Amino acid sequence: MMRKPIKHSVTHENLLTLVPSSPFRQVDWREIWQLWPELAALDTCPQDPIHHAEGDVGTHTRMVVEALVADSDWQGLPDMERTNLFWAAVLHDVGKPAVTKHEDDGRISSRGHSRVGASIARELLWYAGSPFAWREALCGIIAHHQLPFWLIERPDPNRMAIETSWRCRPDHLCIHAKADAMGRKCEDQQSILASVSLAALTFQEANCWDHQFAFANDESRVAFFESEDRDPHYEAHETFPCTVTVMSGLPGAGKDTWIGKHRPEYPVVSLDLIRHELGVSATDNQGQVIQAAHERAREHLRAGRDFVWNATNVTRQNRSRVLRLLRDYGTRVEIVYLEPGPNELRRQNRDRPDAVPEAVITHLSKK
C-alpha cells in the first residue's frame, strides 16, 4: 500500500492538547482522526475476525484508547507519561494497512505491522517536532506492543525481558498491552490478559519492571546483547586499545561540523570523501567504497589509534557491518547520532557544496 504524504502542519503542542486530562473527559476522535491520513486509512483496513471480531483497525484503535483512558494505572502516571502512552495507543497499529494480507486459507494477517508502525510513527512525530526521548519511548512501545502477549511462551523469557527493558519501559508496555487486549472482541480475551499479567511478573522478577536492567558496566551490556548464553550479571573487563566514534545521521545533519568541534584531533574515515576520491556517486554500487573504508579502518585499528567513522548509518543494518569490524578488534565504540528538525535538516543540506537530492533525504528519512 502506498503511503500518502505526511501532513506537516501537526505540532507536538497539538498532540498534548488532545489528551484527556481525566477519564471523564471525552476523547476528541474527530480532531485526532484529522491529524494524519495514516489514521483515516485504519477505518478501511480489515482484521482477522478470530482475534478482532470488533471489525476494522480504526474501530479497534478507538476501543484500545478508550480502554487505556479508563485504566487506573494509566490515570496514575505523570502527565508526560500519560501523554506518551495515549499517543502510543493511537498509533500502535498504524502499520497494519501497509502489511495486511488476505491469505489463501481465508484468514487475514498483518505480519510485521509493529516494526512498520514504529517507523511510520517516528516519521510522523519527527515532522510534528516531538521531543526525541518522548518520541523514542513511544516508538519503543509500538515496536514491541505484542510482546507481553507471548513473552511467557518463549524459551528464555527472563533474557527477553532484560533485552526489552533496553528498548522500551516494561511497565508502560504492559499498561498498553492490557488496553490492547481490552480494546477488542475475541474469545480468548481472558487468556491474553493472563499472559500480560505473567509478562508483568517476568519483568518484575528480572528486576527491570520500571527501568532498564542494570548491567555492571557498558561492556557487560554490549556483550550480553551479542551472545545468547551470556550471564547478565557477569562483570566484563573494560580495557580497550582505542575508541572509535561512529557517526550517524541523515545527510545535512551536521556530522562534519560535530567532528570538527568535538573530535578535531581524530583521523576520520569518511565514506563521502572516499566516494569523491574514487569518483563513485552516492547512487552507484557502494561495494568498492565500503571495502576501501574498511581497509583504512583496519590500519587505525591495528595501530590502536582513536578515529571517527563518518557515514549516514541511520539503520541498524548499515551500522552492523562496521560495528562487527570494530568489536572484532576489541575497541570501545561510541555512536553519535545527530537529528535536527526536518526544515533545518533540508536547509543545512542545501547549504552544503555537495547537497544530496531532496528525494534521497525523503527516502532515507523513512528508514
Secondary structure as UniProt FT lines:
FT   TURN            8..9
FT   HELIX           12..17
FT   TURN            23..24
FT   HELIX           29..33
FT   TURN            34..35
FT   HELIX           37..40
FT   HELIX           41..44
FT   TURN            49..51
FT   TURN            53..54
FT   HELIX           57..69
FT   HELIX           72..75
FT   HELIX           79..91
FT   TURN            92..95
FT   HELIX           96..99
FT   STRAND          101..102
FT   TURN            104..105
FT   STRAND          108..109
FT   TURN            111..112
FT   HELIX           113..128
FT   HELIX           132..143
FT   TURN            144..146
FT   HELIX           147..150
FT   HELIX           151..153
FT   HELIX           157..165
FT   TURN            166..167
FT   HELIX           170..182
FT   TURN            187..188
FT   HELIX           189..205
FT   TURN            206..207
FT   HELIX           218..226
FT   TURN            228..229
FT   TURN            232..233
FT   STRAND          243..248
FT   TURN            251..252
FT   HELIX           255..262
FT   TURN            264..265
FT   STRAND          268..270
FT   HELIX           271..278
FT   TURN            282..283
FT   HELIX           287..303
FT   STRAND          307..310
FT   HELIX           316..328
FT   TURN            329..330
FT   STRAND          332..337
FT   HELIX           342..350
FT   TURN            353..354
FT   HELIX           358..365
//
